[in-house]
């Protein structure tokens, strides 16, 4: 971790009320939650993103929600990274993952995009893939009890069910604790805590 640059906590999603509570917008939902917990109002627009800043445990942290739609998310992230000279290891991107069961969490660095257009855009824009990702499992049609006739694109752009939303609420506290460890430079502890949630 680089303590000389600020941290970027990026939530991925699509702007607009139409997408507000959809599975693909879990990144937006969790960044809103984290920012509210730390008293950071996401009420500024910068680099085509809604953003708010705060200091947490002495670290400068920017909460970011790209407003460019998913496949152009990298435009906002590279804008912040370049302006604040932020190292990739200080970037945490929160997003949905259809290849993990609903509610499963995973904190990882690097790797491929896994078919996620937001991650692909960030990788292409910053030219590196060794930033951190906090993945929130939403399941895939045909697995984990999700109806197989549900097209993937419609599934991720559909709202969470009531039961799924309860799972989101149950995961929030452990996500906050994991993010605090991450910001404190205790990455291995953050990984252990978050990845224990299956």
N, C-alpha and C positions, 0 to 999 in steps of 0.2 A: 504494500500500500504506500502511496505517496502522500505524505502529510504536507507537502508544499503546494498542493493544488486542492481546490474545493471538491466536494463530492456532488455528483449528479445522480439523483434518484428519478428515473424516468418511468412513467407509467404509459403503456401503449393502449391505444383505443382509437375509436373514430369519434369526431366531434358531432354534436347535435343530439336533440332529445330522442330522435329515432333509435339511437344506438345506446342510450344511457345505461340500461341495466342488462345489456347483452353479455354473453360469455366472452366475446372478443374484447370487451371493455373492462375486464377485471383489473388490468393495469391502471386505468383511470380511477377505478373505484378504490383501489388500495392506496394509491398516491393521495387521493382526497382524504382518506382516513388518516394516513400518516401525517400529512401536513396539518390537519386539524388537531391531532394529538400534540403537536409541537407548536401550535399557535401560528403556523405559517399560512397566511391567506394566499391562495392561488388566485391572485387578482391582478396580475400584471401580464402583459403580452410582450414577448421578446423572442426573436428568432422563430417566428411562426408557431409559438407555443404559449400556453397559459403557464405561469410560473410564480413561485413564491420562494423566498429565501429565509433561512434561519440559522442560528448557531446551535449545534447539538454536541455536547461534551467537548466544547472548544473548537469544533470543526465547522467550517462554512459549508452549508448544504443547500443545494438548489433542487426544489421539487419541480418536475417538468411534465407537462402533458402536451405533446405535439398536436397541433390543430390542423395538420396537413392531410389527414386520412392516413390509414395504416401504411400503405406502400411507399409513402414519402417521409416516414418518421425520421429517417437519418438526416434530413435537411435541418431539422431543429437541433438534433443532438450534436451534429458537427459544428453548428453555429455556437452553441454553448461551450463545447470542448475547446474550440479554437480561441474563443474570446477569453475564457478563463484559464487557458493553458492547462486543461484538465487531462490527467493521464488516464488511459483506458482502465487501469485497475481501480480507479476511483469512480467508475461509472457502474451503476446498478440499474438494470432494466427489468421491470416487472411486466410479465405478459402471460397470456393463456397458453396452455399446451394440450393439444387434443390427444396426444399419445400417452398421457398420464391419467389415471383414474380420477374422477371428480374429488377435489379437495386435497389431493396429494401435492406436496410442496417439494421443490428441489432448487437449491442454490448451487450454481456452477459457474465456472469461468471458461470462456472459449467454446470450441465446438462449432458445429454447423448451424444453419438457420432452421433445420427441421421443417422446412416448408412454410415457415412463418414469415410473411412478407414484411412485417415491421422489423424483425431482426435482420432479415436480408438487406433491407434498406440501410440500417445502421452500420452493418458490416461494410457495405459498399461505400458508404459516405465517409466513415472515419478511416477506412483502409486497414482496419485491424479487427480481429475477432476475440481478443483476449479481455474483453470487458465482462463484467459479471451479469448473470441473468438469474432472476428469481422467478421460477416457473410455477404457475398455478394450474393444476390439472383440471380439465373440464370434461374429459372423456371423449370418446369417438363413437359415432353411430355404428352399431353392430357389436359394441363392447360395453362392459360395465352396465348392462341393462338399458342402454340407449337404443332406441328402435333403429334397426338397420336400414329402413327405407327413408331415413331422414338425411337428405343431402348434406355433406359436410359444410358447404358454404352457408346454407340456411341455418344449420344447427348452431354454428358459432355466432351467427348474427341474430339468434333468438334469445329471448330473456331467460334468465335463470328460473328454474322452478322454485316453488316455495321451499322445498327440502334442500335444494342446492344453495339457496340464499342463506339458509341457516348454517350450512357448512362454511360459507364465506365468513359469516359473522364469528363462528367458532375459531376460525384460523387467524383472525386479525391480531390477537394478543401475541401469539407466538411469532408472527411475522414482524411485529414491532420490536419484540425482544431480539430477534435475529438481526434486524437492521441495526439496532443499537450496537450489537457486538461487531458487526461489519464496520460501522463508523468508528469504532474504538480500535480498529486494527486487529481484532480477534477473529479473523476470517475462519479459521478451522473450527472454532467453537460455534460460529454462526452457521457454518455448513452442517455440523453435527446436530444442532438444535433444529434447524429448518428441515433437513433431510430425514429426520426421524418421523416426520408427519406423513404417514402413508394414507 
